[in-house]
Amino acid sequence: MFKKILVPLDGSTPSLEAAKRAVKIAENFGAEVTFFHVQYSLESYINLPHIFAPETYNQMREEFKVQGETILENAINEVDAQGVTILKKLSAGDPGKQIIEESKEGQYDLVVMGSRGLTGLQDFLMGSVASRVSKHAPCAVLIIR
């Protein structure tokens, strides 16, 4: 039933729980799992007066990339993935848009994600990433509380 599972990770406890659940599902269905992290988009920072130098932009971009890779590696180390293929992928931009786009382009059968991430007040005011993905993804979405 499920052959490709996408797991968006932001480093939060709910996203790690989603990763664990996705691996269990993958074990049952013989599916492949992709851990997916969306780096912060730097475009929103470009017009800030104290962040204008190309060196600063490049340093921030590199730091976000390192943080994303660390989140993916930590998740891989935390799950018990015996016999499950786990891939990892980084992207940059708006998390909701990127997750939806990846679920389409990668032709995933299932997205497994945490109900709440690290967005806090922004999440409350603008609507959650999980809610957005569940409404617009082209596949089934399992939200882990």
LOMI-657795 format. One record per residue (C-alpha): residue in three letters; x, y, z. Coordinates in steps of 0.5 Angstrom, whole numbers, padded with zeros to 4 digits, always signed. Layout:
REM LOMI-657795
ALAXYZ/...
REM end
This chain:
REM LOMI-657795
MET+0000+0000+0000/PHE+0005+0005+0002/LYS+0012+0005-0002/LYS+0015+0012-0001/ILE+0014+0016+0006/LEU+0016+0023+0007/VAL+0018+0025+0014/PRO+0019+0033+0015/LEU+0023+0034+0020/ASP+0025+0041+0024/GLY+0028+0038+0030/SER+0022+0038+0035/THR+0020+0032+0039/PRO+0013+0031+0035/SER+0017+0031+0029/LEU+0022+0026+0032/GLU+0016+0022+0034/ALA+0013+0022+0027/ALA+0020+0019+0024/LYS+0019+0013+0029/ARG+0012+0012+0027/ALA+0014+0013+0020/VAL+0020+0007+0020/LYS+0015+0003+0024/ILE+0010+0004+0018/ALA+0015+0003+0013/GLU+0017-0004+0016/ASN+0010-0007+0015/PHE+0010-0005+0008/GLY+0017-0005+0006/ALA+0017+0002+0004/GLU+0023+0007+0003/VAL+0023+0013+0008/THR+0026+0020+0006/PHE+0027+0025+0012/PHE+0026+0032+0009/HIS+0028+0038+0013/VAL+0027+0045+0010/GLN+0032+0050+0011/TYR+0030+0057+0013/SER+0029+0062+0007/LEU+0034+0067+0007/GLU+0030+0072+0003/SER+0026+0075+0009/TYR+0032+0077+0012/ILE+0036+0080+0006/ASN+0032+0087+0007/LEU+0034+0088+0014/PRO+0039+0093+0015/HIS+0044+0090+0019/ILE+0044+0084+0015/PHE+0046+0086+0008/ALA+0053+0083+0006/PRO+0054+0078+0002/GLU+0059+0074+0007/THR+0053+0075+0012/TYR+0048+0072+0007/ASN+0053+0066+0006/GLN+0055+0065+0013/MET+0047+0064+0015/ARG+0046+0060+0009/GLU+0051+0055+0011/GLU+0049+0055+0018/PHE+0042+0053+0016/LYS+0045+0048+0012/VAL+0049+0045+0018/GLN+0043+0045+0022/GLY+0039+0042+0017/GLU+0044+0036+0016/THR+0045+0035+0024/ILE+0037+0035+0025/LEU+0037+0029+0019/GLU+0043+0026+0022/ASN+0040+0026+0029/ALA+0033+0023+0027/ILE+0037+0017+0023/ASN+0041+0016+0030/GLU+0034+0016+0034/VAL+0030+0011+0030/ASP+0031+0004+0030/ALA+0031+0003+0022/GLN+0033-0005+0022/GLY+0031-0007+0014/VAL+0028+0000+0012/THR+0032+0005+0007/ILE+0032+0012+0010/LEU+0034+0017+0005/LYS+0035+0024+0007/LYS+0034+0031+0003/LEU+0035+0038+0005/SER+0031+0044+0002/ALA+0030+0051+0003/GLY+0024+0056+0003/ASP+0017+0056+0006/PRO+0016+0049+0010/GLY+0009+0048+0008/LYS+0010+0050+0000/GLN+0016+0045+0000/ILE+0013+0039+0004/ILE+0007+0040-0001/GLU+0012+0040-0007/GLU+0016+0035-0005/SER+0011+0030-0004/LYS+0008+0032-0011/GLU+0015+0031-0015/GLY+0017+0025-0011/GLN+0011+0022-0012/TYR+0010+0020-0004/ASP+0004+0015-0002/LEU+0004+0018+0005/VAL+0007+0024+0009/VAL+0008+0023+0016/MET+0009+0029+0021/GLY+0009+0032+0028/SER+0002+0036+0029/ARG+0007+0042+0032/GLY+0014+0044+0030/LEU+0018+0050+0033/THR+0014+0055+0030/GLY+0011+0057+0036/LEU+0007+0064+0035/GLN+0008+0064+0028/ASP+0004+0057+0028/PHE-0002+0060+0032/LEU-0003+0066+0028/MET-0002+0064+0021/GLY-0004+0057+0021/SER+0000+0050+0022/VAL+0005+0047+0017/ALA+0001+0041+0019/SER-0005+0043+0017/ARG-0003+0046+0011/VAL+0000+0040+0008/SER-0006+0036+0010/LYS-0010+0040+0006/HIS-0006+0041+0000/ALA-0001+0034-0001/PRO-0003+0030-0006/CYS-0003+0024-0002/ALA-0005+0021+0005/VAL-0002+0025+0011/LEU-0001+0022+0018/ILE-0001+0027+0023/ILE+0003+0025+0030/ARG+0001+0028+0036/
REM end
